[in-house]
C-alpha cells in the first residue's frame, strides 16, 4: 500500500504518531535503555492522544480508528523506540482487544476504557519455564472456581500492568483468564 492510498483519517493518525515519536520518544529512547527505565508518562500521554486504544471503538473509550491506522501508529512508535512499540502492541493486541472480543459486558465496561485511554496497561502471560509458549504443554492450571495456580515468566508489560491475560489449563484445554494486579495469592 502506498502513502497515497491512505485516507485522510489514516494519514492524520499516522502524522500524529510520527510527531509524538519524533518529539517525545526518539530523543529519550537511548537514555531509557541505559537507565533500564519504563517511561510510564509516555504511555499516559499516548493515551491522552487516543493512541493507546487507536482501534478500540469510541463507545469503549478508544479512538475508533481502523486496524490499519493502529498498525501505522505501531510503525511510527517502533521507529522511535522498539520497546515503546512492543508495549503498545501487546497492550492493545494481546490485552485490550481480547477483552473486547471475549470478555463479558461487565468486564468490557469496567476494564477497557481505562486501558484504551492509557490510564492502565495490559499484559499477556503465557510463557512458562518448562513449556515456553506452547499452551498445550503449560503446567499452570485453573480449577472449577477459576483459581489459577502456576508460574509464568517473561510476561510482556508485566511489571507495569494492571490487567493480565493469563493462560491456564481448564482442566485440560488452554483457556485465558483476566487477572487484576493485586489479586489474592494463595500460599
N, C-alpha and C positions, 0 to 999 in steps of 0.2 A: 504494500500500500504506500503510495507516495503522499507527501505532505499536502499536495493539492486535493487529495481525496478526503481529507478530514473535513468534517462540518465545522461550523463556527464554534459550537459549544466544545467540541473536542480540541480545537486549536486554543480556545480560551483556557481550558483547564490545563492543557499541556504548557502553555505560556506561564500560567500562574505557578505551576510546579517548578518550571525551569527557573523563574525569577527567585523563588524561595530557595531552591537548591543552590543557585549561584551566590546568593547574598547571605543566607543563614546556615548553610550546611558546608559547602566546599571550603570556605575559609577556616573552618574549625575541625574538619574531619581528621586531619593528621594528629592534632592535639588530643582529640578524644581517644584515638587509638593509643597514643603514647601514654596517656593517663589511665587507660582502661576504664573510661567513663561512659556511662549511658546518658545521653543528653535528653533527659525526660522533658525538658522545656521545649525541645524541638517538636516532640510528638503532640504536646498540648497546643503549640502554635499551628501545626498541621491540622489538628482537629478544628481549631477556630476557622481555618480556611476551607474546611469541608473535605480535606484530603485524606483523613483517616477513615472516612466512610464514603469515598467518592462514588462507589457504585451501590451504596446502600440506599434504598428508597427514602424519599423525603419524609414520608409518614413515620419512619423509624429513626429519624434524626440524621440521616445521611444527606449527601448532596444530590442523589438521584440521577447521577450520570450513568452512561452506558459502560459496559465492561471494557471496551477499547479505551475509553477515557481513563479508566482506572489503570490499565496497562501503561498508558502514556505517562501517568503520574509516577508509577514504579520505575519506569525507564529514566525519567529525569532525576528522581531522588537517588537512584542507584548510580547514576553518572557522577554525582557529587560525593556519595559515600555508600558503598555497597551494604554496609551494616544498617543504615537507615532504611534503604530499600527493602532489605530482607525483613526487618522488623515490621514495616508496614504491610508487606506481602503476607507474612504469616498471621499477623494480627487480623487482617481482613479475610484472606482466602481460607485459612485454616482455623480461624477463630470466629469472626463475626458472621460470615456468610453461612457456615454450617448451622449456626443457631437460627438464622433466618429460615433456612431450608428445612430443618428438622426439629427445632425447638417447639415447645408448647407456646400458645399465645401469651401466657403469663411470663414465660422465660424471655420471649422476644420483647415484650413491653418493658420488662424490668432491666434487661441487660443490654440490649442492642443500642439504644440511644446514647448511653454513656460511652460505649465502645466506638460508635460511629463518630462521635464528637471529640474523641481523643481524651476524654476525662479518665478513661480506663484503658488498659492494654489487655489483649487476649494472648493466650499461649496454647501450644499444641504439645501434648505429652504422649508419645507413642513408644519411643526407643527405650530398650532395656539392655542391660549389660550382656545377658545371655542370648538374646534373640535379635538384637539390633532393631531394625524397622519391620521385621516380619511379624505382622499382627497375629498370624496363626500360631506362632511359637511363643508368644508372650506368656509370662507367668503371672502377671497381675490379674486378679480375679475380682468379680463383683458378686455379692450374694443376692438373694431374692429381695432384700430390702434396699439394694442399691449401695451398700457399703463396699468400698473399693479397698483392697489390700494388695500391696506390692510396691515395687521400687522402679522409678523411671530415671533416666539420665538424659543429658543434652536436651533439656526442654527449651525449645526456642521461645524467647521472651520470658522465660520462667522466673527470673529474679525480679522482674518488674511488673508482672501480670497480676490482674485482679480476677480474671475468669480463665479457667483452664479447660480445654477439651482433653479429657484423659481417657485413654483406651484401656479396656479390661475385658477379659473373657466373662461371658454372662450366660450360663456357666461354661458353655463350650464354644460359643461363637464370639468373635470380636465385636464389641459394642463401644460406643462413645458416651462419656458421662460429663456433665457440666459440674465443675468443682470450683468453688469460690475460695480465694485466698482467705486463710484463717479458718477454714473448715475444721471441725474437730478431728483430731488424730487419735487413733487407738494405740495403746502401747503394744 
